[in-house]
Amino acid sequence: MFDAPIVLATSLSIGHHGVMPVVVEEGDAIILDQQVHSSVQDAARKVQLNGVSLTIVRHNHLDDLKNKIEELSTRHNKIWYMCDGVYSMYGDVAPIKELIELANHYKQLYLYVDDAHGMSSFGKNGTGFVLSQSELHPKMILSTGMAKAFGTMGAIFVIPDKELATKVRNCAGPLIFSGQQATSILSASTASAKIHLSGEITVRQEFLAEKINYCHRLLRKYNLPDISDPCTPIFFVGLGMMSVAMNLVKRMIDAGFYVNIAIFPAVPETCSGIRFTITLHQTLEDIENLVIALAKHFPLALKEEGRTVKDIKRAFRKVVGLDYLIELDENENNDSYNKKYKFQQENSIKNINTTLWNKLLGNRGEFTWNNLLLLEETFKDNPEVEHNWEFQYYIISDHNDKPLLATFFTIALSKDDMLAPISVSENIEEIRVKDPYHLTSKAIVMGSVVTSGNHLYLDRSNAQWQEILMLLLDKVMEEQEKHGTEIIILRDFDSEDKELSDFFISHAFIKTALPDTHKINKLEWDSNESFLNQFNKHRRQYLKQKVFKLESDFDVEIYQGEKNDLDNWYHLYEKVSKKSLEVNTFTLPKKFFDNIIKNPDWEVYFLCYQILILIE
């Protein structure tokens, strides 16, 4: 079928774990497409332990790939780009022709392509999507599966280099020590191969293509969000929010259609949907019945979850051709909100009543009305882009002007590794010495990077608090789309608040813990002894040895304005900031410190360490 050396495996997962450690050597680098199949990613991480560099690029983003190839080419022997031919979730395809051009252009670039979902449906002898686009490249290893359209079990690895194929067959541990394929499977695979080598495969491919085209036409006819590639048998109906996907899949199962839900982590958090495949076993009538059921239940699921098509367009904005979707009940939803609530959105704290703001949020942290004014004046008109923030304030009230929700967000450039492990940030910071904005993007953050505490006032006694909170999220997502921000961060919440946590998770947010802020909850102590009594025996012992024992070595005083050591303070801060990577943020501007020194709401403490030097 393939007219090239092949290696068989009992499954693709076992095959990847066997083949990859043989063909990818120490000193090589692997670049993974963001959506390459999990079995490839698992094997790649195993190879990483052998001294192989591993990195990920955005899905099908050739510019990112080129930049990464050029970056890695100075340090590595071979660079392996690993991707799928047909991707298993959205049914979209890899740009095979463009990847072949890159392999021809870059001497060090090799391709490792998993085409399990393209097998049989495409190509001469049903050899898959990749080989329908190009001949087997000498710098490509092609894997594919027999457990899907081929109709049996097992995996095929096509390796153009005969010597390398022999090495894989003789040295790949998982292939040597795993069990053999059953004789019945070998017989079924032989029978399927004979079909693929006959003219029958072409007829079957044509029939399948006809059904695929028919399904796509129906999805568009009924105004359903068809996200998939028009040529593949994998279909994805985009729904956006996970709650809508769960609602619709339940409706479809109750109606007798066993479709497949696709949610995080299989797809991005806000890109949930329903996935199904078309085969020759389904009739045109089967396909029509499925689409009619989807068309019936799709608007009902949206309405029941209080969502609209706007979510879907926002989530899949990079998918070409979704303009045909008609907005469903959006005006009705907006009218419903307007009848229930008053919504105030401002871009400056100056436009919000001081007493009202301080009553709702002023006692929770460093975001009193006055301090927010200080932040607005600090983070504007600065030469560095990361020191210019946009502020958005939100207040939702009922029609009796009773506040139900209040909060604020900042929109600013942030480091993508803000909450990554310290070791990751250390490596990225080395690159930022020459490229200060490497791996940075705009984020919209509840609160700001210089404030802490619960930034959200929410009247939980109101039975509709979830609807009110959803109204806020809708407005924030509109700002996200308007500013082109990559991420929304909501903080800081009680980790034990399961009800609120479940709400956010059901609306595509991921829960993550922030580092301990060392907050002291009780300040009713008037001596060291009463302070120590708040803690357990181990903690008391630690404080006595590490804190109180050294207390006399320090002088503490409050800055009164009679001297200004700002340059020295800022120098000390910069030294600490560069080493503080647990939450990796941009260094704050000197202007911030200058402003808080002048502001009566802030106190600045000097902590000076006395060093005694004895000279004989």
Sequence and secondary structure as in RCSB ss.txt:
>XXXX:A:sequence
MFDAPIVLATSLSIGHHGVMPVVVEEGDAIILDQQVHSSVQDAARKVQLNGVSLTIVRHNHLDDLKNKIEELSTR
HNKIWYMCDGVYSMYGDVAPIKELIELANHYKQLYLYVDDAHGMSSFGKNGTGFVLSQSELHPKMILSTGMAKAF
GTMGAIFVIPDKELATKVRNCAGPLIFSGQQATSILSASTASAKIHLSGEITVRQEFLAEKINYCHRLLRKYNLP
DISDPCTPIFFVGLGMMSVAMNLVKRMIDAGFYVNIAIFPAVPETCSGIRFTITLHQTLEDIENLVIALAKHFPL
ALKEEGRTVKDIKRAFRKVVGLDYLIELDENENNDSYNKKYKFQQENSIKNINTTLWNKLLGNRGEFTWNNLLLL
EETFKDNPEVEHNWEFQYYIISDHNDKPLLATFFTIALSKDDMLAPISVSENIEEIRVKDPYHLTSKAIVMGSVV
TSGNHLYLDRSNAQWQEILMLLLDKVMEEQEKHGTEIIILRDFDSEDKELSDFFISHAFIKTALPDTHKINKLEW
DSNESFLNQFNKHRRQYLKQKVFKLESDFDVEIYQGEKNDLDNWYHLYEKVSKKSLEVNTFTLPKKFFDNIIKNP
DWEVYFLCYQILILIE
>XXXX:A:secstr
  SS EEEESSHHHHHHHHHHHHS TT EEEEETTS HHHHHHHHHHHTTT EEEEE TT HHHHHHHHHHHTTT
 S EEEEEESB TTT  B  HHHHHHHHHH TTEEEEEE GGGTTTSSGGG  HHHHHS   TTEEEEEESSSTT
 S  EEEE S HHHHHHHHHH HHHHHS    HHHHHHHHHHHHHHTSTHHHHHHHHHHHHHHHHHHHHHHTT  
B S TTSSEEEEEEESHHHHHHHHHHHHHTT   EEE TTTS TT EEEEEE  TTS HHHHHHHHHHHHHHHHH
HHHHTT  HHHHHHHTTTSTT TT    SHHHHHHHHHHHEEEEEESSGGGS HHHHHHHHTTSSS  HHHHHHH
HHHSSS SSGGG  EEEEEEEEETT  EEEEEEEEEEEEETTTTS HHHHHHHHHHHTT TTTTEEEEEEES TT
  S   EE TTSTTHHHHHHHHHHHHHHHHHHHT SEEE     TT HHHHHHHHHTT                 
 SHHHHHTTS HHHHHHHHHHTGGGGGGEEEEE  SS   HHHHHHHHHHHHHH  TT      HHHHHHHHH T
T   EEEEE       
